[in-house]
Amino acid sequence: MGDDRALIDLAQLVAENHQAVYRYAYRLSGAVPDAEDLTQQVFLIAQQKLAQLRSAESARSWLFTILRNCFIKSCQKKRPIPAGNLRLNVETIPAVVPSVEAIDRDRLQKAIDDLPPSYRVVLGMFYYEGCSYREIAEKLALPLGTVMSRLARAKGHLRCQLLEPDRDVGVRRRRGTVDLRG
Amino acid sequence: MDKRPADDPRILEALEACRPGSDDLSDPAMELLAARMAGSPELDGLYERLQRLDKVLADAYQDVPVPEGLADRILARLRESPMGETLGTPLEEAPIDVPQPAPRLRAGGRLRRRTWMVGAGILGGVAAALLIAALVGIHPQQQPGWEEVCNAAIERFNQDLLAGGGKLAPAAQPDYPLSGFLSTQDLQVRWRPIRDFFQYEGVAYDLIGPGGVTATLYVVDDDGKISVEGAPPTDPYNSGDRSSAAWRENGLLYVLVVAGQVKDYRRFIAPASEAWT
């Protein structure tokens, strides 16, 4: 829409999206300085390519795409666990679901940091962007089966780190927490 | 030798791929999962629990604190980039009689002399005014209210921050004095003329307060047409990382935008002023 394009303004783009981009960047990179660097990069690229943005409505999705690309390119291999070690695991789905307050945010981040970057991206697109597995496959140009496999294994790993009963649990033990054994 | 549905990798991957609260289960590719669920209360229960758990994890995933001042740092960096030069005119250093001169942005931002860009700055200002007018839906007969003024001022502030605010005037402008409600303690001030604030002329005072918090005070003569009265309030209008308030003094419209939250806004307002009664 030509009218929409006229309304797209960089300062407004920053004001409206910097928090969402930063949060996503933090989950992907796992560190505050890295997340801020990534966020800055995203808006620098957005500044250069603003003409590519077709409408104000798609701005956030466009910024997220830039972010994912920046993340993948800048990824310093942080000892991710081998993808082969990730397994399907529904045993870690607890009988009683914990409240969101009960999830230990640091442990959640550590679990994400363990994952290979390609798995982190798929997980972020699922949990943060709310993309369907089809959308993830289209945006990343991956086969559907690859996306489903990565997603399932990444989620299984997250639950394993956060919820597995035998671990030093990643669920905060306070009111609202649960019997994880069911 | 019946294989339990929950042991089938295809079923498990399909189960994991369904977003919470979505209709992903009706996707043709999920037919197998849907069929198995219909015949398996165990699988059905697993699906329900995973849906609820994924909602919790998605919420936790999104819960990340954002560092203060991030937007300002991004805008400052954008301004310093080669592309930033084309977006607006950085402030020029200029002699100012009163008040005390201070840099518009954070220390380290280079101040450049580019007189040819003044024209671009003016065009940018006109474009910003049109944008503001479009955003708040202002018509000549319909003047904005308090919140609209504050919101538009925040938009203007963001524009100015990126553009550097335009060229400074060489001398103080007595027609648009600083507000008597401002706390002058540790306050650094520079000013520049504006001609397009809701189509009215006036002055923008760029302020740096205690702790390096930045703000801009817009002062225009609107002939009392904008429906803003009284002193600055205790609680400003808030949008994102910006706090704003509008008031009237000696017939002039004053709109303050602070790069920060309520506590930052209050640093700019004199506590003994009428605003706090």
Interface residues (C-beta under 8 A of the other chain):
Chain A: L7 D9 L10 A11 Q12 V14 A15 E16 H18 Q19 Y22 R23 Y26 R27 V32 E36 T39 Q40 F43 L44 Q47 Q48 L88 V90 I93 P94 A95 V97 P98 S99 V100 I103 R105 L108 G124 F126 Y127 Y128 G130 S132 Y133 R134 L144 G145 V147 M148 S149 L151 A152 K155 G156 L158 R159 L162
Chain B: A6 P9 L12 E13 A14 L15 E16 A17 R19 S22 D24 D27 A29 L46 R49 L50 R52 L53 D54 V56 L57 A58 D59 A60 Y61 Q62 D63 V64 V66 P67 L70 A71 R73 I74 L75 R77 L78 S81 M83 G84 L87 L131 A134 L135 I154 E155 N158 Q159 L161 L162 G240 D241 R242
